[in-house]
Amino acid sequence: MISKRAQELSPSETLKISARAKELKREGRSIVSLSAGEPDFKTPRHVCDAAIKAIEEGFHGYTMNTGTPELREAIVGKLKRDNGLDFAPSQVIVSNGAKQSLGFSMLSLIDPGDEVIIPAPYWVSYPQMVKLAEGKSVTVRTAFENDYKMTPEQLEDAISDKTKALILCSPSNPTGTRYTADELRGLADVLVEYPDVYVISDEIYEYINYEGDHDGILQVAPELKDRTLVINGFSKGFAMTGWRLGYLAGPQEVVNAVSKIQSQETSAPSAISQKAGEAAYTGSLDEVKKMREQFKERRDYIVDALSSIDGVKCFKPAGAFYVFPDVSEHLGKSTADGDKIETTTDLCLYLLDGVGLAAVPGDAFGEPNGIRLSYASAMKDLKEGISRLEKGLSELS
């Protein structure tokens, strides 16, 4: 009999849509996929060269469970250089992707019944990770009119005597929204009154930020350092999704706890990937900046294009490579075959099967009025995708 724990988990909706799109492609259908959060760029050359050198020199054995000393030193240097944060190498643990750091953080912090505050729209895996740790997600639905940002008042209302942590993602997946320093300070002013509440700060989209320097909560509220976990990685900014490399920097006792879990579950990530990560953080960021400029160009195009479609509202996100347009005016309509579009899940399945466009329904992210479109694709695909979206929506009545 399958465990209750496994039965209660839901598969990732983003991966589910991507899998369905690939299946249709194999059947010969023309599919434009704007569903996956994967940059279409190549990993920078100097990063690849470091990995090749590691292979050629035989650096392919097990490393320390927490990561190589050299990579952890590079991460410490990056946190100081880019974020003004002081960590010791012992306060850093390297993982098989930021996703693993997030999941093991939940297992390290949460006991059965503990509550974790998650602003919605949220990344699909957050609530499932909390569930796996036997905690309870407390979702806070944010407003389109506020670019889907949680307010200090909403945070205050969500905190209870069972609250163990707040998950904060900025720039955000799925909306691309970014909290300003003043907005983070407002949230921090609430958190200082609750010394037992941890902050899990997911900063994986740090380098894909279009409005000045990145602001993390520790940069505006260093007094929260003893209970803040900074989660980051290499997949998005350096186009290293398949390298599976991320990390956590935080309080020593939390890092020690995560280390114990990691030692029993996976051990350290690939030695080759770690050498690549070391090169990424100690080498030039020129390629990262070039990618960001292209993402910005795509963002500007897709926001303008979406805003010109009847019944679609879209704000201009400040980071990441997603837009999260409000399509609520199209819910309740019917297809040409008479099928009712009740939810964004219905809408996305209709778009996939009807016009060959893969998008992710807002239902998966805790926001029933929107859909997520990724612009981590070539401009020609974006233009074709928007054309198909407009066609599909225009045929609803």
Buried (B, 14 or more C-beta within 10 A) or exposed (E): EEEEEEEEEEEBBBBBBBBBBBEBBEEEEEBBBBBBBBBBBEBBEBBBEBBEBBEEEEBEEEBBBBBBEBBBBBBBBBBEEBBEBEBEBEBBBBBBBBBBBBBBBBBBBBEEEBBBBBBBBBBBBBBBBBBBBBBBBBBBBBEBEEBBBBBBEBBBEBBEEEBBBBBBBBBBBBBBBBBBBEBBBBBBEBBEEBEEBBBBBBBBBBBBBBBEEBBBBBBBBBEBBEBBBBBBBBBBBBBBBEBBBBBBBBBEEBBBBBBBBBEEEEEBBBBBBBBBBBBBBBBEBEBBEEBBEBBBEBBEBBBEBBEEBEBBBBBBBBBBBBBBBBBBBBBEBEBEEEBEBEBBBBBBBBBBBBBBBBBBBBBBBBBBBBBBBBBBBEEEBBBBBBBBBBBBBEEBE
